[in-house]
């Protein structure tokens, strides 16, 4: 495994996650950018930790993917991004929003996480006060958008996983004789 290629891929994925966070924060008041980034970082960390539940790829691609996702999760968990957003990440942790193995495979845990993230962003919007043009569903829209973006960036979206599971290892399924 080429460590430089793994590090470069992890850097690119981390940068793409931060661009997605900036994109989802673009229409919100600037004071909400750090909370939106924190939700995105926490979700990305959790999705990257799903690497054990993705359909396996043939070697050496599987080892490389796991190494990249491990590095992405670690950088999001303890890198400069985590230090910059530490206040918001700590607040999310206090609300029981942490990366856990169950998040990856239990639908109820994912739903709970989404609601916690929505509640956090709604509280942050209320805390900044002022006259902003956020509709009542803006937090839901942001959280759902972040989820779709991050899963797509990391390659953990459902369609990708189904396709990967179908073709991993054995190539295309053999046609059945008529």
C-alpha positions in Angstrom: 0.0 0.0 0.0 1.3 3.4 -1.0 1.2 5.5 2.2 1.6 8.8 0.2 -1.4 7.9 -2.0 -3.4 7.0 1.1 -2.5 10.3 2.8 -3.3 12.3 -0.3 -6.7 10.5 -0.7 -7.5 11.2 3.0 -6.5 14.9 2.6 -8.7 15.2 -0.6 -11.7 13.5 1.2 -11.3 15.7 4.3 -11.1 18.8 2.1 -14.1 17.8 0.1 -16.0 17.2 3.4 -15.1 20.8 4.6 -16.2 22.2 1.2 -19.5 20.4 1.6 -19.9 21.9 5.1 -19.2 25.4 3.7 -21.7 24.8 0.9 -24.4 23.8 3.4 -23.6 26.8 5.6 -23.6 29.3 2.7 -27.2 30.4 3.0 -27.3 30.5 6.8 -26.2 33.4 8.9 -22.4 33.4 9.3 -22.7 32.8 13.0 -24.2 29.3 12.2 -21.2 28.3 10.1 -19.2 26.7 13.0 -22.2 24.7 14.2 -23.0 23.5 10.7 -19.3 22.5 10.2 -19.3 20.7 13.5 -22.4 18.6 12.5 -20.8 17.9 9.2 -17.5 16.9 10.8 -19.2 14.6 13.4 -21.3 13.0 10.7 -18.3 12.5 8.4 -16.3 10.9 11.3 -19.2 8.5 11.9 -19.6 7.6 8.2 -15.8 7.1 7.9 -16.1 4.7 10.8 -18.6 2.7 8.8 -15.7 1.3 6.8 -16.2 -2.1 8.5 -19.7 -2.4 7.2 -19.2 -1.6 3.5 -19.2 -4.4 1.0 -15.6 -5.6 0.7 -13.5 -4.8 -2.3 -10.9 -7.1 -3.8 -7.4 -6.6 -2.3 -5.5 -4.3 -2.4 -8.3 -1.8 -2.9 -10.0 -2.9 0.3 -6.9 -2.3 2.5 -6.4 1.1 0.8 -10.0 2.1 1.3 -9.9 1.1 5.0 -6.7 3.0 5.5 -8.0 6.1 3.8 -11.3 6.1 5.8 -9.4 5.4 9.1 -7.2 8.4 8.4 -10.1 10.6 7.5 -12.0 9.6 10.7 -8.8 10.2 12.8 -8.2 13.6 11.2 -11.7 14.7 11.8 -11.7 13.4 15.3 -8.4 14.9 16.5 -6.9 17.1 13.8 -6.9 20.9 13.5 -10.5 20.9 12.4 -11.5 19.2 15.7 -9.5 21.7 17.7 -11.1 24.6 15.8 -14.6 23.3 16.4 -14.0 21.8 19.8 -16.6 23.9 21.6 -19.3 22.7 19.1 -18.1 19.1 19.0 -18.2 19.0 22.8 -21.7 20.4 22.8 -22.8 17.7 20.4 -21.2 15.1 22.6 -23.1 16.4 25.6 -26.2 15.8 23.5 -25.2 12.1 23.1 -24.0 12.7 19.5 -20.9 10.6 19.3 -19.5 8.1 16.9 -20.5 4.6 17.9 -20.5 1.3 16.2 -24.3 1.0 16.5 -24.7 4.2 14.5 -23.3 2.3 11.5 -25.8 -0.5 11.4 -28.8 0.4 13.5 -31.4 2.5 11.7 -32.9 3.8 15.0 -29.5 5.2 16.0 -29.2 7.0 12.7 -32.6 8.5 13.1 -31.8 9.6 16.6 -28.5 11.1 15.4 -30.3 13.1 12.7 -32.9 14.5 15.2 -30.1 15.4 17.7 -28.2 17.3 14.9 -31.4 19.1 13.8 -32.2 20.1 17.4 -28.6 21.3 17.9 -28.7 23.5 14.8 -32.2 24.8 15.7 -30.9 25.8 19.2 -27.9 27.5 17.7 -30.1 29.5 15.3 -32.3 30.5 18.3 -29.2 31.5 20.3 -27.9 33.9 17.7 -31.3 35.7 17.7 -31.7 38.5 15.3 -33.7 38.7 12.1 -32.6 35.9 9.8 -34.5 34.4 6.9 -34.4 30.7 8.0 -37.6 28.8 7.5 -38.8 26.3 10.1 -37.3 23.4 8.2 -33.9 24.8 7.5 -32.1 22.6 10.1 -33.7 19.4 8.6 -32.7 20.5 5.1 -29.1 21.1 6.2 -28.8 17.8 8.1 -30.3 15.7 5.3 -28.1 17.5 2.8 -25.0 17.0 4.9 -25.8 13.3 5.2 -26.2 12.8 1.5 -23.1 14.8 0.7 -20.9 13.1 3.2 -22.1 9.6 2.3 -21.5 10.3 -1.4 -18.0 11.8 -0.7 -16.9 8.8 1.4 -18.6 6.3 -0.8 -21.0 4.9 1.8 -24.3 5.8 0.1 -26.8 3.0 -0.4 -26.6 2.8 -4.2 -22.8 2.7 -4.1 -22.8 0.0 -1.5 -25.3 -2.1 -3.4 -23.4 -1.8 -6.6 -20.1 -2.5 -4.8 -21.6 -5.6 -3.1 -22.9 -6.9 -6.4 -19.6 -6.6 -8.3 -17.0 -6.9 -5.6 -14.7 -9.8 -5.9 -16.5 -12.0 -8.5 -17.1 -9.5 -11.3 -20.5 -9.3 -13.0 -23.0 -12.0 -12.1 -23.1 -14.9 -14.6 -26.1 -14.9 -16.9 -28.5 -17.7 -16.2 -29.3 -19.9 -19.2 -32.8 -19.4 -20.6 
